[in-house]
Amino acid sequence: MAKRNDRVAEEIKKVVTEVIDNEVMDKEPSLKLVTVTEVEVSEELEYANVYFTTLNENKREVEDILNKYRGLLRSAVAKNIRLRKAPEIYVKYDQSVDYGSRIEDLLNQIKNEGK
């Protein structure tokens, strides 16, 4: 079952990325580069968490804009992926990139203090 969910998550990632790049970015010129980093689907495929990163300064604003297009994203998933029912889409900022950068900064700071 997990393999199926992984395949569905990858397909959702492709569809959502295409819709954001081709439709949402056209409607929202304030958005800069938005990258879908990961999609997690529930075990029953009832919902999908779509994680993204962006070059925009205000991550919360980008998250709000993308969540405004949840219906568009869900309908694109329904049209492009054969599922009994399209999952609810929830868009969230991927904090792992910021966390990784913070860890790297701390390691560099420790390294520089040792010199």
N, CA, C and O atoms as CSV, one atom per row, in Angstrom:
chain,resi,resn,atom,element,x,y,z
A,1,MET,N,N,0.820,-1.196,0.000
A,1,MET,CA,C,0.000,0.000,0.000
A,1,MET,C,C,0.858,1.253,0.000
A,1,MET,O,O,0.507,2.247,-0.635
A,2,ALA,N,N,1.981,1.213,0.708
A,2,ALA,CA,C,2.850,2.383,0.791
A,2,ALA,C,C,3.429,2.730,-0.573
A,2,ALA,O,O,3.584,3.906,-0.902
A,3,LYS,N,N,3.750,1.709,-1.370
A,3,LYS,CA,C,4.301,1.980,-2.698
A,3,LYS,C,C,3.282,2.696,-3.571
A,3,LYS,O,O,3.637,3.602,-4.326
A,4,ARG,N,N,2.037,2.302,-3.475
A,4,ARG,CA,C,0.985,2.961,-4.254
A,4,ARG,C,C,0.875,4.421,-3.825
A,4,ARG,O,O,0.793,5.313,-4.669
A,5,ASN,N,N,0.872,4.663,-2.526
A,5,ASN,CA,C,0.778,6.040,-2.032
A,5,ASN,C,C,1.969,6.868,-2.488
A,5,ASN,O,O,1.819,8.048,-2.804
A,6,ASP,N,N,3.154,6.261,-2.525
A,6,ASP,CA,C,4.340,6.978,-3.006
A,6,ASP,C,C,4.191,7.341,-4.477
A,6,ASP,O,O,4.549,8.444,-4.888
A,7,ARG,N,N,3.666,6.419,-5.262
A,7,ARG,CA,C,3.464,6.700,-6.700
A,7,ARG,C,C,2.426,7.796,-6.894
A,7,ARG,O,O,2.606,8.693,-7.717
A,8,VAL,N,N,1.344,7.719,-6.135
A,8,VAL,CA,C,0.307,8.749,-6.223
A,8,VAL,C,C,0.872,10.101,-5.803
A,8,VAL,O,O,0.589,11.114,-6.443
A,9,ALA,N,N,1.662,10.128,-4.742
A,9,ALA,CA,C,2.267,11.382,-4.285
A,9,ALA,C,C,3.152,11.984,-5.370
A,9,ALA,O,O,3.120,13.194,-5.592
A,10,GLU,N,N,3.940,11.153,-6.046
A,10,GLU,CA,C,4.807,11.645,-7.126
A,10,GLU,C,C,3.989,12.208,-8.287
A,10,GLU,O,O,4.347,13.237,-8.861
A,11,GLU,N,N,2.894,11.535,-8.631
A,11,GLU,CA,C,2.032,12.027,-9.709
A,11,GLU,C,C,1.369,13.346,-9.316
A,11,GLU,O,O,1.266,14.263,-10.131
A,12,ILE,N,N,0.923,13.436,-8.074
A,12,ILE,CA,C,0.326,14.688,-7.599
A,12,ILE,C,C,1.358,15.810,-7.658
A,12,ILE,O,O,1.039,16.932,-8.052
A,13,LYS,N,N,2.583,15.510,-7.269
A,13,LYS,CA,C,3.659,16.507,-7.309
A,13,LYS,C,C,3.855,17.034,-8.726
A,13,LYS,O,O,3.991,18.241,-8.925
A,14,LYS,N,N,3.869,16.133,-9.715
A,14,LYS,CA,C,4.032,16.554,-11.117
A,14,LYS,C,C,2.887,17.449,-11.566
A,14,LYS,O,O,3.114,18.497,-12.171
A,15,VAL,N,N,1.668,17.042,-11.273
A,15,VAL,CA,C,0.497,17.810,-11.704
A,15,VAL,C,C,0.461,19.176,-11.028
A,15,VAL,O,O,0.245,20.192,-11.689
A,16,VAL,N,N,0.672,19.203,-9.717
A,16,VAL,CA,C,0.621,20.465,-8.974
A,16,VAL,C,C,1.724,21.413,-9.441
A,16,VAL,O,O,1.493,22.612,-9.593
A,17,THR,N,N,2.910,20.879,-9.666
A,17,THR,CA,C,4.017,21.708,-10.160
A,17,THR,C,C,3.659,22.335,-11.499
A,17,THR,O,O,3.897,23.523,-11.719
A,18,GLU,N,N,3.094,21.545,-12.381
A,18,GLU,CA,C,2.714,22.050,-13.707
A,18,GLU,C,C,1.650,23.139,-13.594
A,18,GLU,O,O,1.745,24.161,-14.274
A,19,VAL,N,N,0.649,22.938,-12.756
A,19,VAL,CA,C,-0.417,23.930,-12.601
A,19,VAL,C,C,0.131,25.220,-11.987
A,19,VAL,O,O,-0.216,26.313,-12.433
A,20,ILE,N,N,0.975,25.100,-10.978
A,20,ILE,CA,C,1.551,26.306,-10.359
A,20,ILE,C,C,2.383,27.063,-11.389
A,20,ILE,O,O,2.263,28.282,-11.512
A,21,ASP,N,N,3.222,26.346,-12.126
A,21,ASP,CA,C,4.098,27.002,-13.110
A,21,ASP,C,C,3.324,27.618,-14.266
A,21,ASP,O,O,3.668,28.707,-14.725
A,22,ASN,N,N,2.291,26.943,-14.740
A,22,ASN,CA,C,1.613,27.383,-15.960
A,22,ASN,C,C,0.361,28.217,-15.729
A,22,ASN,O,O,-0.018,28.996,-16.604
A,23,GLU,N,N,-0.286,28.081,-14.593
A,23,GLU,CA,C,-1.535,28.805,-14.385
A,23,GLU,C,C,-1.472,29.787,-13.213
A,23,GLU,O,O,-1.813,30.960,-13.366
A,24,VAL,N,N,-1.045,29.318,-12.066
A,24,VAL,CA,C,-1.059,30.179,-10.880
A,24,VAL,C,C,-0.069,31.327,-11.020
A,24,VAL,O,O,-0.395,32.466,-10.685
A,25,MET,N,N,1.134,31.043,-11.510
A,25,MET,CA,C,2.150,32.095,-11.661
A,25,MET,C,C,1.679,33.164,-12.651
A,25,MET,O,O,2.035,34.334,-12.506
A,26,ASP,N,N,0.884,32.777,-13.654
A,26,ASP,CA,C,0.354,33.755,-14.598
A,26,ASP,C,C,-0.669,34.672,-13.933
A,26,ASP,O,O,-0.730,35.863,-14.239
A,27,LYS,N,N,-1.463,34.122,-13.035
A,27,LYS,CA,C,-2.506,34.897,-12.362
A,27,LYS,C,C,-1.963,35.713,-11.192
A,27,LYS,O,O,-2.567,36.708,-10.793
A,28,GLU,N,N,-0.831,35.294,-10.645
A,28,GLU,CA,C,-0.245,35.942,-9.468
A,28,GLU,C,C,1.186,36.402,-9.788
A,28,GLU,O,O,2.146,35.717,-9.436
A,29,PRO,N,N,1.330,37.546,-10.444
A,29,PRO,CA,C,2.672,38.000,-10.841
A,29,PRO,C,C,3.591,38.320,-9.666
A,29,PRO,O,O,4.805,38.425,-9.840
A,30,SER,N,N,3.021,38.477,-8.471
A,30,SER,CA,C,3.864,38.774,-7.304
A,30,SER,C,C,4.671,37.556,-6.859
A,30,SER,O,O,5.645,37.692,-6.118
A,31,LEU,N,N,4.272,36.376,-7.306
A,31,LEU,CA,C,5.017,35.173,-6.952
A,31,LEU,C,C,6.302,35.087,-7.745
A,31,LEU,O,O,6.326,35.317,-8.954
A,32,LYS,N,N,7.364,34.752,-7.044
A,32,LYS,CA,C,8.621,34.466,-7.736
A,32,LYS,C,C,8.702,32.961,-7.861
A,32,LYS,O,O,7.676,32.282,-7.833
A,33,LEU,N,N,9.867,32.443,-7.994
A,33,LEU,CA,C,10.038,31.011,-8.172
A,33,LEU,C,C,9.447,30.226,-6.996
A,33,LEU,O,O,9.800,30.451,-5.839
A,34,VAL,N,N,8.544,29.306,-7.321
A,34,VAL,CA,C,7.945,28.415,-6.332
A,34,VAL,C,C,8.284,26.994,-6.763
A,34,VAL,O,O,8.053,26.612,-7.911
A,35,THR,N,N,8.831,26.217,-5.838
A,35,THR,CA,C,9.216,24.842,-6.127
A,35,THR,C,C,8.485,23.909,-5.176
A,35,THR,O,O,8.539,24.080,-3.958
A,36,VAL,N,N,7.801,22.920,-5.743
A,36,VAL,CA,C,7.160,21.894,-4.932
A,36,VAL,C,C,8.251,20.902,-4.542
A,36,VAL,O,O,8.879,20.289,-5.405
A,37,THR,N,N,8.471,20.748,-3.236
A,37,THR,CA,C,9.562,19.899,-2.762
A,37,THR,C,C,9.105,18.490,-2.424
A,37,THR,O,O,9.854,17.531,-2.608
A,38,GLU,N,N,7.886,18.362,-1.933
A,38,GLU,CA,C,7.417,17.047,-1.511
A,38,GLU,C,C,5.900,17.034,-1.425
A,38,GLU,O,O,5.267,18.066,-1.202
A,39,VAL,N,N,5.329,15.853,-1.606
A,39,VAL,CA,C,3.902,15.652,-1.393
A,39,VAL,C,C,3.735,14.435,-0.509
A,39,VAL,O,O,4.307,13.376,-0.768
A,40,GLU,N,N,2.947,14.599,0.532
A,40,GLU,CA,C,2.608,13.483,1.417
A,40,GLU,C,C,1.114,13.244,1.297
A,40,GLU,O,O,0.318,14.175,1.422
A,41,VAL,N,N,0.733,11.996,1.054
A,41,VAL,CA,C,-0.684,11.663,0.979
A,41,VAL,C,C,-1.063,10.815,2.179
A,41,VAL,O,O,-0.251,10.054,2.705
A,42,SER,N,N,-2.308,10.959,2.602
A,42,SER,CA,C,-2.788,10.137,3.713
A,42,SER,C,C,-2.912,8.699,3.244
A,42,SER,O,O,-2.949,8.425,2.044
A,43,GLU,N,N,-2.975,7.798,4.186
A,43,GLU,CA,C,-3.034,6.374,3.863
A,43,GLU,C,C,-4.243,6.047,2.993
A,43,GLU,O,O,-4.160,5.193,2.111
A,44,GLU,N,N,-5.354,6.713,3.235
A,44,GLU,CA,C,-6.580,6.457,2.480
A,44,GLU,C,C,-6.716,7.359,1.252
A,44,GLU,O,O,-7.741,7.330,0.571
A,45,LEU,N,N,-5.684,8.159,0.968
A,45,LEU,CA,C,-5.673,9.109,-0.152
A,45,LEU,C,C,-6.794,10.142,-0.046
A,45,LEU,O,O,-7.328,10.596,-1.058
A,46,GLU,N,N,-7.143,10.509,1.184
A,46,GLU,CA,C,-8.184,11.505,1.385
A,46,GLU,C,C,-7.651,12.922,1.299
A,46,GLU,O,O,-8.368,13.839,0.898
A,47,TYR,N,N,-6.393,13.101,1.674
A,47,TYR,CA,C,-5.802,14.433,1.591
A,47,TYR,C,C,-4.338,14.323,1.188
A,47,TYR,O,O,-3.706,13.276,1.332
A,48,ALA,N,N,-3.820,15.436,0.678
A,48,ALA,CA,C,-2.414,15.507,0.268
A,48,ALA,C,C,-1.831,16.816,0.781
A,48,ALA,O,O,-2.375,17.891,0.530
A,49,ASN,N,N,-0.723,16.714,1.499
A,49,ASN,CA,C,0.019,17.899,1.926
A,49,ASN,C,C,1.083,18.170,0.877
A,49,ASN,O,O,1.942,17.328,0.619
A,50,VAL,N,N,1.021,19.343,0.277
A,50,VAL,CA,C,1.970,19.747,-0.753
A,50,VAL,C,C,2.918,20.763,-0.120
A,50,VAL,O,O,2.487,21.829,0.320
A,51,TYR,N,N,4.201,20.434,-0.073
A,51,TYR,CA,C,5.206,21.309,0.531
A,51,TYR,C,C,5.963,22.047,-0.571
A,51,TYR,O,O,6.263,21.475,-1.619
A,52,PHE,N,N,6.268,23.322,-0.326
A,52,PHE,CA,C,6.938,24.146,-1.326
A,52,PHE,C,C,8.017,25.010,-0.698
A,52,PHE,O,O,8.030,25.236,0.512
A,53,THR,N,N,8.916,25.486,-1.538
A,53,THR,CA,C,9.861,26.530,-1.166
A,53,THR,C,C,9.709,27.644,-2.188
A,53,THR,O,O,9.139,27.444,-3.260
A,54,THR,N,N,10.224,28.823,-1.845
A,54,THR,CA,C,10.097,29.967,-2.744
A,54,THR,C,C,11.223,30.961,-2.503
A,54,THR,O,O,11.865,30.964,-1.452
A,55,LEU,N,N,11.441,31.801,-3.500
A,55,LEU,CA,C,12.409,32.880,-3.363
A,55,LEU,C,C,11.770,34.145,-2.799
A,55,LEU,O,O,12.470,35.102,-2.464
A,56,ASN,N,N,10.443,34.150,-2.693
A,56,ASN,CA,C,9.754,35.304,-2.122
A,56,ASN,C,C,10.159,35.487,-0.672
A,56,ASN,O,O,10.435,34.515,0.031
A,57,GLU,N,N,10.194,36.726,-0.229
A,57,GLU,CA,C,10.552,37.031,1.154
A,57,GLU,C,C,9.457,36.600,2.122
A,57,GLU,O,O,9.747,36.015,3.166
A,58,ASN,N,N,8.210,36.883,1.787
A,58,ASN,CA,C,7.094,36.596,2.673
A,58,ASN,C,C,6.508,35.213,2.355
A,58,ASN,O,O,5.628,35.077,1.505
A,59,LYS,N,N,7.010,34.208,3.047
A,59,LYS,CA,C,6.596,32.819,2.803
A,59,LYS,C,C,5.118,32.611,3.141
A,59,LYS,O,O,4.417,31.862,2.461
A,60,ARG,N,N,4.661,33.273,4.185
A,60,ARG,CA,C,3.264,33.122,4.620
A,60,ARG,C,C,2.301,33.639,3.551
A,60,ARG,O,O,1.253,33.041,3.308
A,61,GLU,N,N,2.662,34.742,2.921
A,61,GLU,CA,C,1.832,35.311,1.857
A,61,GLU,C,C,1.750,34.349,0.674
A,61,GLU,O,O,0.679,34.153,0.101
A,62,VAL,N,N,2.882,33.752,0.314
A,62,VAL,CA,C,2.906,32.791,-0.785
A,62,VAL,C,C,2.038,31.586,-0.440
A,62,VAL,O,O,1.289,31.093,-1.284
A,63,GLU,N,N,2.138,31.117,0.793
A,63,GLU,CA,C,1.312,29.984,1.232
A,63,GLU,C,C,-0.174,30.322,1.121
A,63,GLU,O,O,-0.969,29.499,0.666
A,64,ASP,N,N,-0.543,31.521,1.533
A,64,ASP,CA,C,-1.939,31.949,1.444
A,64,ASP,C,C,-2.410,32.019,-0.005
A,64,ASP,O,O,-3.519,31.588,-0.322
A,65,ILE,N,N,-1.570,32.562,-0.885
A,65,ILE,CA,C,-1.918,32.650,-2.310
A,65,ILE,C,C,-2.114,31.258,-2.891
A,65,ILE,O,O,-3.097,31.011,-3.589
A,66,LEU,N,N,-1.183,30.344,-2.608
A,66,LEU,CA,C,-1.294,28.995,-3.155
A,66,LEU,C,C,-2.512,28.269,-2.591
A,66,LEU,O,O,-3.169,27.523,-3.315
A,67,ASN,N,N,-2.820,28.473,-1.326
A,67,ASN,CA,C,-4.000,27.838,-0.748
A,67,ASN,C,C,-5.289,28.397,-1.339
A,67,ASN,O,O,-6.322,27.727,-1.329
A,68,LYS,N,N,-5.229,29.618,-1.851
A,68,LYS,CA,C,-6.384,30.211,-2.527
A,68,LYS,C,C,-6.730,29.405,-3.792
A,68,LYS,O,O,-7.880,29.397,-4.231
A,69,TYR,N,N,-5.735,28.736,-4.365
A,69,TYR,CA,C,-5.920,27.958,-5.593
A,69,TYR,C,C,-6.042,26.456,-5.326
A,69,TYR,O,O,-5.836,25.651,-6.235
A,70,ARG,N,N,-6.371,26.075,-4.102
A,70,ARG,CA,C,-6.509,24.657,-3.760
A,70,ARG,C,C,-7.520,23.943,-4.646
A,70,ARG,O,O,-7.295,22.804,-5.055
A,71,GLY,N,N,-8.630,24.604,-4.945
A,71,GLY,CA,C,-9.666,24.005,-5.803
A,71,GLY,C,C,-9.140,23.733,-7.197
A,71,GLY,O,O,-9.404,22.675,-7.767
A,72,LEU,N,N,-8.400,24.679,-7.748
A,72,LEU,CA,C,-7.796,24.504,-9.067
A,72,LEU,C,C,-6.815,23.336,-9.060
A,72,LEU,O,O,-6.804,22.519,-9.981
A,73,LEU,N,N,-5.996,23.265,-8.019
A,73,LEU,CA,C,-5.016,22.180,-7.905
A,73,LEU,C,C,-5.723,20.829,-7.782
A,73,LEU,O,O,-5.321,19.854,-8.417
A,74,ARG,N,N,-6.760,20.778,-6.974
A,74,ARG,CA,C,-7.493,19.519,-6.788
A,74,ARG,C,C,-8.180,19.081,-8.073
A,74,ARG,O,O,-8.171,17.896,-8.403
A,75,SER,N,N,-8.773,20.015,-8.798
A,75,SER,CA,C,-9.441,19.632,-10.045
A,75,SER,C,C,-8.436,19.160,-11.086
A,75,SER,O,O,-8.740,18.264,-11.873
A,76,ALA,N,N,-7.243,19.749,-11.103
A,76,ALA,CA,C,-6.198,19.292,-12.026
A,76,ALA,C,C,-5.755,17.876,-11.669
A,76,ALA,O,O,-5.526,17.051,-12.553
A,77,VAL,N,N,-5.635,17.599,-10.376
A,77,VAL,CA,C,-5.281,16.246,-9.933
A,77,VAL,C,C,-6.369,15.272,-10.352
A,77,VAL,O,O,-6.069,14.181,-10.836
A,78,ALA,N,N,-7.635,15.653,-10.171
A,78,ALA,CA,C,-8.752,14.782,-10.539
A,78,ALA,C,C,-8.762,14.480,-12.036
A,78,ALA,O,O,-9.069,13.359,-12.441
A,79,LYS,N,N,-8.426,15.475,-12.860
A,79,LYS,CA,C,-8.429,15.287,-14.311
A,79,LYS,C,C,-7.260,14.450,-14.803
A,79,LYS,O,O,-7.391,13.718,-15.785
A,80,ASN,N,N,-6.121,14.550,-14.131
A,80,ASN,CA,C,-4.898,13.933,-14.649
A,80,ASN,C,C,-4.503,12.610,-13.999
A,80,ASN,O,O,-3.669,11.883,-14.539
A,81,ILE,N,N,-5.085,12.295,-12.861
A,81,ILE,CA,C,-4.721,11.061,-12.159
A,81,ILE,C,C,-5.997,10.260,-11.914
A,81,ILE,O,O,-6.981,10.775,-11.384
A,82,ARG,N,N,-5.958,9.005,-12.306
A,82,ARG,CA,C,-7.138,8.158,-12.119
A,82,ARG,C,C,-7.214,7.693,-10.663
A,82,ARG,O,O,-6.513,6.776,-10.238
A,83,LEU,N,N,-8.084,8.357,-9.928
A,83,LEU,CA,C,-8.360,7.995,-8.538
A,83,LEU,C,C,-9.870,7.977,-8.357
A,83,LEU,O,O,-10.607,8.654,-9.074
A,84,ARG,N,N,-10.309,7.205,-7.403
A,84,ARG,CA,C,-11.745,7.148,-7.132
A,84,ARG,C,C,-12.254,8.543,-6.728
A,84,ARG,O,O,-13.306,8.995,-7.181
A,85,LYS,N,N,-11.482,9.201,-5.874
A,85,LYS,CA,C,-11.834,10.550,-5.409
A,85,LYS,C,C,-10.541,11.340,-5.268
A,85,LYS,O,O,-9.567,10.852,-4.694
A,86,ALA,N,N,-10.533,12.548,-5.787
A,86,ALA,CA,C,-9.330,13.385,-5.686
A,86,ALA,C,C,-9.138,13.811,-4.232
A,86,ALA,O,O,-10.103,14.190,-3.567
A,87,PRO,N,N,-7.913,13.752,-3.737
A,87,PRO,CA,C,-7.669,14.147,-2.351
A,87,PRO,C,C,-7.787,15.657,-2.159
A,87,PRO,O,O,-7.572,16.434,-3.089
A,88,GLU,N,N,-8.130,16.054,-0.941
A,88,GLU,CA,C,-8.089,17.465,-0.572
A,88,GLU,C,C,-6.623,17.881,-0.584
A,88,GLU,O,O,-5.756,17.139,-0.124
A,89,ILE,N,N,-6.355,19.059,-1.107
A,89,ILE,CA,C,-4.982,19.560,-1.204
A,89,ILE,C,C,-4.758,20.624,-0.130
A,89,ILE,O,O,-5.556,21.548,0.023
A,90,TYR,N,N,-3.660,20.477,0.607
A,90,TYR,CA,C,-3.250,21.476,1.592
A,90,TYR,C,C,-1.822,21.888,1.255
A,90,TYR,O,O,-0.931,21.043,1.176
A,91,VAL,N,N,-1.607,23.177,1.060
A,91,VAL,CA,C,-0.294,23.683,0.674
A,91,VAL,C,C,0.392,24.258,1.903
A,91,VAL,O,O,-0.191,25.058,2.636
A,92,LYS,N,N,1.652,23.838,2.125
A,92,LYS,CA,C,2.397,24.268,3.302
A,92,LYS,C,C,3.834,24.609,2.908
A,92,LYS,O,O,4.414,23.988,2.018
A,93,TYR,N,N,4.387,25.600,3.584
A,93,TYR,CA,C,5.775,25.969,3.346
A,93,TYR,C,C,6.693,24.892,3.923
A,93,TYR,O,O,6.494,24.448,5.054
A,94,ASP,N,N,7.687,24.474,3.159
A,94,ASP,CA,C,8.632,23.438,3.581
A,94,ASP,C,C,9.735,24.087,4.409
A,94,ASP,O,O,10.625,24.743,3.867
A,95,GLN,N,N,9.674,23.903,5.697
A,95,GLN,CA,C,10.630,24.519,6.601
A,95,GLN,C,C,11.933,23.750,6.688
A,95,GLN,O,O,12.878,24.211,7.329
A,96,SER,N,N,12.004,22.593,6.060
A,96,SER,CA,C,13.231,21.787,6.151
A,96,SER,C,C,14.418,22.491,5.488
A,96,SER,O,O,15.559,22.313,5.913
A,97,VAL,N,N,14.157,23.278,4.464
A,97,VAL,CA,C,15.244,24.010,3.796
A,97,VAL,C,C,15.820,25.057,4.747
A,97,VAL,O,O,17.038,25.187,4.867
A,98,ASP,N,N,14.948,25.799,5.419
A,98,ASP,CA,C,15.404,26.789,6.395
A,98,ASP,C,C,16.130,26.117,7.551
A,98,ASP,O,O,17.146,26.614,8.035
A,99,TYR,N,N,15.601,24.990,7.984
A,99,TYR,CA,C,16.221,24.244,9.082
A,99,TYR,C,C,17.612,23.771,8.687
A,99,TYR,O,O,18.553,23.881,9.472
A,100,GLY,N,N,17.744,23.249,7.480
A,100,GLY,CA,C,19.048,22.799,6.989
A,100,GLY,C,C,20.039,23.949,6.896
A,100,GLY,O,O,21.209,23.788,7.246
A,101,SER,N,N,19.589,25.100,6.432
A,101,SER,CA,C,20.456,26.282,6.343
A,101,SER,C,C,20.897,26.728,7.732
A,101,SER,O,O,22.049,27.116,7.926
A,102,ARG,N,N,19.998,26.673,8.683
A,102,ARG,CA,C,20.319,27.070,10.059
A,102,ARG,C,C,21.377,26.131,10.647
A,102,ARG,O,O,22.320,26.584,11.295
A,103,ILE,N,N,21.218,24.833,10.420
A,103,ILE,CA,C,22.193,23.851,10.906
A,103,ILE,C,C,23.554,24.108,10.259
A,103,ILE,O,O,24.583,24.068,10.933
A,104,GLU,N,N,23.556,24.370,8.959
A,104,GLU,CA,C,24.809,24.639,8.252
A,104,GLU,C,C,25.489,25.894,8.801
A,104,GLU,O,O,26.707,25.914,8.979
A,105,ASP,N,N,24.700,26.944,9.071
A,105,ASP,CA,C,25.256,28.169,9.649
A,105,ASP,C,C,25.876,27.903,11.016
A,105,ASP,O,O,26.956,28.407,11.323
A,106,LEU,N,N,25.187,27.107,11.834
A,106,LEU,CA,C,25.712,26.784,13.162
A,106,LEU,C,C,27.007,25.975,13.067
A,106,LEU,O,O,27.946,26.220,13.824
A,107,LEU,N,N,27.062,25.029,12.156
A,107,LEU,CA,C,28.276,24.243,11.982
A,107,LEU,C,C,29.440,25.099,11.510
A,107,LEU,O,O,30.570,24.922,11.965
A,108,ASN,N,N,29.168,26.028,10.596
A,108,ASN,CA,C,30.210,26.948,10.131
A,108,ASN,C,C,30.685,27.850,11.265
A,108,ASN,O,O,31.876,28.139,11.381
A,109,GLN,N,N,29.751,28.288,12.095
A,109,GLN,CA,C,30.099,29.148,13.234
A,109,GLN,C,C,31.004,28.379,14.204
A,109,GLN,O,O,32.002,28.917,14.683
A,110,ILE,N,N,30.658,27.137,14.486
A,110,ILE,CA,C,31.476,26.319,15.376
A,110,ILE,C,C,32.861,26.094,14.775
A,110,ILE,O,O,33.869,26.165,15.478
A,111,LYS,N,N,32.902,25.827,13.486
A,111,LYS,CA,C,34.168,25.592,12.788
A,111,LYS,C,C,35.050,26.845,12.851
A,111,LYS,O,O,36.251,26.748,13.101
A,112,ASN,N,N,34.453,28.019,12.624
A,112,ASN,CA,C,35.209,29.276,12.635
A,112,ASN,C,C,35.668,29.654,14.037
A,112,ASN,O,O,36.713,30.288,14.186
A,113,GLU,N,N,34.921,29.286,15.060
A,113,GLU,CA,C,35.332,29.574,16.446
A,113,GLU,C,C,36.536,28.736,16.843
A,113,GLU,O,O,37.335,29.155,17.681
A,114,GLY,N,N,36.673,27.559,16.251
A,114,GLY,CA,C,37.779,26.663,16.586
A,114,GLY,C,C,39.095,27.092,15.983
A,114,GLY,O,O,40.139,26.549,16.344
A,115,LYS,N,N,39.076,28.034,15.091
A,115,LYS,CA,C,40.324,28.478,14.424
A,115,LYS,C,C,41.080,29.465,15.242
A,115,LYS,O,O,42.141,29.930,14.824
